[in-house]
Amino acid sequence: MARSTTIIALVQTLVVIGGFVAVGVVLKAAGYPENPMWVRWNPAAVFLRHYGGWLLLVPIIWTYCAGATLRNDDSRF
């Protein structure tokens, strides 16, 4: 069970990092830091670009809770 938990946490982490990098690449390719008047940046993409690193807390907290449950044989979570 611990092996599958580790694999799922690794996949979640890679998806978050990949998405963060992909959003950054697309925004930079479109000229993000400069603000041309004819371009309206998607607020969700800009938010993910600025605060996407915080999404790494989801797999970290999930892995901690899963590990604590496996260690204690307690299913409170």
C-alpha positions as CSV (number, residue, x, y, z in Angstrom):
1,M,0.0,0.0,0.0
2,A,2.8,2.4,0.8
3,R,4.3,1.9,-2.7
4,S,1.1,2.9,-4.4
5,T,0.8,6.0,-2.2
6,T,4.3,7.1,-3.1
7,I,3.6,6.6,-6.8
8,I,0.4,8.6,-6.7
9,A,2.1,11.4,-4.8
10,L,4.9,11.5,-7.3
11,V,2.5,11.7,-10.2
12,Q,0.5,14.5,-8.5
13,T,3.7,16.4,-7.9
14,L,4.9,15.9,-11.5
15,V,1.5,17.1,-12.9
16,V,1.6,20.3,-10.7
17,I,5.2,21.1,-11.7
18,G,4.5,20.3,-15.4
19,G,1.4,22.5,-15.4
20,F,3.3,25.3,-13.7
21,V,6.1,25.2,-16.2
22,A,3.7,24.9,-19.2
23,V,1.7,27.9,-18.1
24,G,4.9,29.9,-17.7
25,V,6.2,28.8,-21.2
26,V,2.9,29.8,-22.9
27,L,2.7,33.1,-21.1
28,K,6.4,33.9,-21.9
29,A,5.9,32.9,-25.6
30,A,2.9,35.3,-25.8
31,G,5.1,38.1,-24.3
32,Y,3.7,38.0,-20.7
33,P,5.9,40.4,-18.7
34,E,5.2,43.3,-21.1
35,N,1.7,44.4,-21.2
36,P,0.6,45.2,-24.7
37,M,-2.7,47.0,-24.9
38,W,-4.3,44.5,-27.3
39,V,-3.7,41.5,-25.1
40,R,-5.9,40.5,-22.1
41,W,-4.2,37.9,-20.0
42,N,-6.4,35.1,-18.6
43,P,-6.6,35.8,-14.9
44,A,-6.6,32.1,-14.0
45,A,-3.3,31.6,-16.0
46,V,-1.7,34.6,-14.4
47,F,-2.8,33.4,-10.9
48,L,-1.3,30.0,-11.6
49,R,1.9,31.5,-12.8
50,H,2.3,33.7,-9.7
51,Y,1.0,31.2,-7.0
52,G,1.2,27.8,-8.7
53,G,4.0,26.7,-6.4
54,W,1.5,26.6,-3.5
55,L,-0.3,23.8,-5.3
56,L,2.6,21.5,-4.3
57,L,1.2,21.6,-0.8
58,V,-1.7,19.4,-1.9
59,P,0.3,16.2,-2.7
60,I,2.6,16.9,0.3
61,I,-0.3,17.1,2.7
62,W,-2.0,14.2,1.1
63,T,1.1,12.0,1.3
64,Y,1.6,13.0,5.0
65,C,-2.0,12.1,5.8
66,A,-1.8,8.8,3.9
67,G,1.4,7.9,5.6
68,A,0.1,8.8,9.0
69,T,-3.0,6.6,8.4
70,L,-0.8,3.7,7.2
71,R,1.5,4.0,10.2
72,N,-1.1,4.2,12.8
73,D,-3.7,1.8,11.3
74,D,-6.2,4.5,12.0
75,S,-8.7,5.6,9.5
76,R,-9.7,9.0,10.9
77,F,-8.9,10.7,7.6
